[in-house]
C-alpha cells in the first residue's frame, strides 16, 4: 500500500527559502567579490541551471551580462540580486 503525502504551498515556500539560504551560504564560502565576473559555465554550476535557462534569463532581462570577445560574463552581485528577488 502506498502512502500519499500532501504538500502545501507553505511547505513549498519553506523549501524554497531553505534552498536559497543554502545557495547564499555556498556563495559566502566562495568569497566572491560583488563585482567579480563569472563565466556562463560558472553561473550554471552555481545556480544549477541549464544553458537554455541561462539564455532565457539573458533574453528576458532577468540577468544582466557583458559580452567580451566571444565570452559572456555575469556580475556576482547581479546573481545575488536575482536570488534575493526570487525569495
DOPA-273761 format. One line per 10 residues: number of its first residue (from 1); for each residue x, y negated, z of N, C-alpha, C, O. Coordinates in Angstrom, 1 decimal. Layout:
<rs>
NUM	X:Y:Z:X:Y:Z:X:Y:Z:X:Y:Z | ...
</rs>
This chain:
<rs>
1	0.8:1.2:0.0:0.0:0.0:0.0:0.9:-1.2:0.0:1.9:-1.3:0.8 | 0.6:-2.2:-0.9:1.4:-3.4:-0.9:0.8:-4.5:0.0:-0.5:-4.6:0.1 | 1.7:-5.3:0.6:1.2:-6.4:1.4:1.3:-7.7:0.5:2.3:-7.9:-0.2 | 0.3:-8.5:0.5:0.3:-9.7:-0.2:0.6:-10.9:0.7:-0.1:-11.0:1.8 | 1.6:-11.7:0.3:1.9:-12.9:1.1:1.4:-14.1:0.4:1.5:-14.2:-0.9 | 0.8:-15.0:1.1:0.3:-16.2:0.6:1.2:-17.4:1.0:1.5:-17.6:2.1 | 1.6:-18.1:-0.1:2.4:-19.3:0.2:1.6:-20.5:0.0:0.8:-20.7:-0.9 | 1.8:-21.4:1.0:1.0:-22.7:0.9:1.9:-23.7:0.3:3.1:-23.5:0.1 | 1.3:-24.9:0.0:2.1:-26.0:-0.6:3.1:-26.4:0.4:4.2:-26.8:0.1 | 2.7:-26.4:1.7:3.7:-26.8:2.8:4.9:-25.9:2.8:6.0:-26.3:3.0
11	4.6:-24.6:2.6:5.8:-23.6:2.5:6.7:-24.0:1.4:7.9:-23.9:1.6 | 6.2:-24.3:0.2:7.0:-24.6:-0.9:7.7:-26.0:-0.7:8.9:-26.1:-1.0 | 7.1:-26.9:-0.1:7.7:-28.2:0.3:8.9:-28.0:1.2:9.9:-28.6:1.1 | 8.6:-27.2:2.2:9.7:-26.8:3.2:10.9:-26.2:2.5:12.0:-26.5:2.8 | 10.6:-25.2:1.6:11.7:-24.6:0.9:12.5:-25.6:0.1:13.7:-25.5:0.1 | 11.8:-26.4:-0.6:12.4:-27.5:-1.5:13.3:-28.3:-0.6:14.4:-28.6:-1.0 | 12.8:-28.8:0.5:13.6:-29.7:1.4:14.8:-29.0:1.9:15.9:-29.5:2.0 | 14.7:-27.7:2.3:15.8:-26.9:2.8:16.8:-26.7:1.7:18.0:-26.9:1.9 | 16.4:-26.5:0.5:17.3:-26.3:-0.7:18.0:-27.6:-1.0:19.2:-27.5:-1.2 | 17.3:-28.7:-0.9:18.0:-30.0:-1.2:19.1:-30.3:-0.1:20.1:-30.8:-0.4
21	18.8:-30.0:1.1:19.7:-30.2:2.2:21.0:-29.3:2.0:22.1:-29.8:2.2 | 20.8:-28.1:1.5:21.9:-27.2:1.3:22.8:-27.7:0.1:24.0:-27.7:0.2 | 22.1:-28.2:-0.9:22.9:-28.8:-2.0:23.7:-30.0:-1.6:24.8:-30.2:-2.0 | 23.0:-30.9:-0.8:23.7:-32.0:-0.3:25.0:-31.6:0.6:26.0:-32.2:0.5 | 24.8:-30.6:1.4:26.0:-30.1:2.2:27.1:-29.6:1.3:28.3:-29.9:1.6 | 26.7:-29.0:0.2:27.8:-28.5:-0.8:28.5:-29.7:-1.4:29.7:-29.7:-1.5 | 27.7:-30.7:-1.8:28.3:-31.9:-2.3:29.3:-32.6:-1.3:30.4:-33.0:-1.6 | 28.8:-32.6:0.0:29.7:-33.2:1.0:30.9:-32.4:1.3:32.0:-33.0:1.5 | 30.9:-31.1:1.2:32.1:-30.3:1.4:33.1:-30.5:0.2:34.3:-30.3:0.4 | 32.5:-30.8:-0.9:33.4:-31.0:-2.1:34.1:-32.4:-2.0:35.1:-32.6:-2.8
31	33.6:-33.3:-1.2:34.2:-34.6:-1.0:34.3:-35.3:-2.3:35.4:-35.8:-2.7 | 33.2:-35.4:-3.1:33.3:-36.0:-4.4:33.0:-37.5:-4.2:32.1:-37.9:-3.5 | 33.8:-38.3:-4.8:33.6:-39.8:-4.8:32.4:-40.2:-5.6:32.1:-39.5:-6.6 | 31.6:-41.2:-5.1:30.4:-41.6:-5.7:30.6:-42.0:-7.2:29.7:-41.7:-8.0 | 31.7:-42.5:-7.5:32.0:-43.0:-8.9:32.7:-41.9:-9.7:32.9:-42.1:-10.9 | 33.0:-40.8:-9.1:33.7:-39.7:-9.9:32.8:-39.2:-11.0:31.6:-39.0:-10.8 | 33.4:-39.0:-12.1:32.7:-38.5:-13.3:32.8:-37.0:-13.4:33.9:-36.4:-13.2 | 31.7:-36.3:-13.6:31.7:-34.9:-13.7:31.3:-34.5:-15.1:30.5:-35.2:-15.8 | 31.9:-33.4:-15.6:31.5:-32.9:-17.0:30.2:-32.2:-16.9:29.8:-31.8:-15.8 | 29.6:-32.0:-18.1:28.3:-31.3:-18.1:28.4:-29.9:-17.4:27.5:-29.6:-16.7
41	29.4:-29.1:-17.7:29.5:-27.8:-17.1:29.6:-27.9:-15.6:29.0:-27.0:-14.9 | 30.2:-28.9:-15.0:30.3:-29.0:-13.6:28.9:-29.4:-13.0:28.5:-28.9:-12.0 | 28.2:-30.3:-13.7:26.8:-30.7:-13.3:25.9:-29.4:-13.3:25.1:-29.2:-12.4 | 26.0:-28.7:-14.4:25.2:-27.5:-14.5:25.4:-26.5:-13.3:24.5:-25.9:-12.8 | 26.7:-26.3:-13.0:27.1:-25.4:-11.9:26.5:-26.0:-10.6:26.0:-25.2:-9.8 | 26.7:-27.2:-10.3:26.3:-27.8:-9.0:24.8:-27.8:-8.9:24.3:-27.5:-7.8 | 24.1:-28.1:-9.9:22.6:-28.1:-9.9:22.0:-26.8:-10.2:20.7:-26.6:-10.0 | 22.8:-25.8:-10.6:22.3:-24.5:-11.0:21.1:-24.7:-12.1:20.0:-24.2:-11.9 | 21.5:-25.4:-13.1:20.5:-25.6:-14.2:21.2:-25.2:-15.5:22.4:-25.1:-15.6 | 20.4:-25.0:-16.5:20.9:-24.6:-17.9:21.3:-25.8:-18.6:21.0:-27.0:-18.3
51	22.0:-25.6:-19.7:22.4:-26.7:-20.6:21.2:-27.4:-21.2:21.2:-28.6:-21.4 | 20.1:-26.6:-21.5:18.9:-27.2:-22.0:18.2:-28.1:-21.0:17.7:-29.2:-21.4 | 18.2:-27.7:-19.8:17.6:-28.6:-18.7:18.4:-29.9:-18.6:17.9:-31.0:-18.5 | 19.7:-29.8:-18.6:20.6:-30.9:-18.5:20.4:-31.8:-19.8:20.3:-33.1:-19.6 | 20.2:-31.3:-20.9:19.9:-32.0:-22.1:18.6:-32.8:-22.0:18.4:-33.9:-22.3 | 17.6:-32.1:-21.4:16.3:-32.7:-21.2:16.4:-33.9:-20.2:15.8:-35.0:-20.4 | 17.2:-33.8:-19.2:17.5:-34.9:-18.2:18.1:-36.1:-19.0:17.8:-37.2:-18.7 | 19.0:-35.8:-19.9:19.6:-36.9:-20.7:18.6:-37.5:-21.6:18.5:-38.8:-21.6 | 17.8:-36.7:-22.3:16.9:-37.2:-23.3:15.8:-38.1:-22.7:15.4:-39.1:-23.2 | 15.3:-37.6:-21.5:14.2:-38.4:-20.9:14.6:-39.4:-19.9:13.8:-40.1:-19.3
61	15.9:-39.6:-19.8:16.5:-40.7:-19.0:16.6:-40.4:-17.5:16.8:-41.3:-16.7 | 16.3:-39.1:-17.2:16.4:-38.7:-15.8:17.8:-38.8:-15.2:17.9:-39.2:-14.0 | 18.8:-38.5:-16.0:20.1:-38.5:-15.5:21.0:-39.3:-16.5:21.3:-38.9:-17.6 | 21.5:-40.5:-16.1:22.3:-41.3:-17.0:23.7:-40.6:-17.3:24.1:-39.8:-16.4 | 24.3:-40.9:-18.4:25.5:-40.2:-18.8:26.3:-41.2:-19.6:25.8:-42.2:-20.1 | 27.6:-40.8:-19.8:28.5:-41.6:-20.7:29.2:-40.6:-21.6:29.5:-39.5:-21.2 | 29.3:-41.0:-22.8:30.0:-40.1:-23.8:31.3:-40.7:-24.1:31.4:-41.8:-24.6 | 32.4:-40.0:-23.8:33.7:-40.5:-24.0:34.4:-39.4:-24.9:34.6:-38.3:-24.5 | 34.7:-39.9:-26.1:35.2:-38.9:-27.1:34.0:-38.0:-27.5:32.9:-38.5:-27.8 | 34.2:-36.7:-27.4:33.1:-35.8:-27.6:32.5:-35.2:-26.3:31.8:-34.2:-26.4
71	33.0:-35.7:-25.2:32.6:-35.1:-23.9:31.6:-36.0:-23.2:31.8:-37.3:-23.1 | 30.6:-35.4:-22.6:29.6:-36.1:-21.8:30.0:-36.1:-20.3:30.4:-35.0:-19.8 | 29.9:-37.2:-19.6:30.2:-37.4:-18.2:29.0:-37.9:-17.5:28.2:-38.7:-18.0 | 28.9:-37.5:-16.2:27.9:-38.0:-15.3:28.5:-38.4:-14.0:29.4:-37.8:-13.5 | 28.0:-39.6:-13.5:28.5:-40.0:-12.2:27.8:-39.2:-11.1:26.6:-38.9:-11.1 | 28.7:-38.8:-10.1:28.2:-38.1:-8.9:27.1:-38.8:-8.2:26.1:-38.2:-7.8 | 27.2:-40.1:-8.1:26.2:-41.0:-7.4:24.9:-40.9:-8.1:23.8:-40.9:-7.4 | 24.8:-40.8:-9.4:23.6:-40.6:-10.2:22.9:-39.3:-9.9:21.7:-39.1:-9.8 | 23.8:-38.2:-9.8:23.3:-36.9:-9.5:22.7:-36.9:-8.1:21.6:-36.3:-7.9 | 23.3:-37.5:-7.1:22.8:-37.6:-5.8:21.5:-38.3:-5.7:20.6:-37.9:-5.0
81	21.4:-39.4:-6.5:20.1:-40.2:-6.5:19.0:-39.3:-7.1:17.9:-39.4:-6.6 | 19.3:-38.5:-8.1:18.3:-37.6:-8.7:17.8:-36.6:-7.6:16.6:-36.4:-7.5 | 18.7:-36.1:-6.8:18.3:-35.1:-5.8:17.5:-35.8:-4.7:16.5:-35.3:-4.3 | 17.9:-37.0:-4.3:17.2:-37.7:-3.2:15.8:-38.1:-3.8:14.8:-38.1:-3.0 | 15.7:-38.5:-5.0:14.5:-39.0:-5.6:13.5:-37.9:-5.7:12.3:-38.1:-5.7 | 14.0:-36.6:-5.9:13.1:-35.5:-6.0:12.6:-34.9:-4.7:11.8:-34.0:-4.7 | 13.1:-35.5:-3.6:12.7:-35.0:-2.3:11.4:-35.3:-1.9:10.9:-34.9:-0.8
</rs>
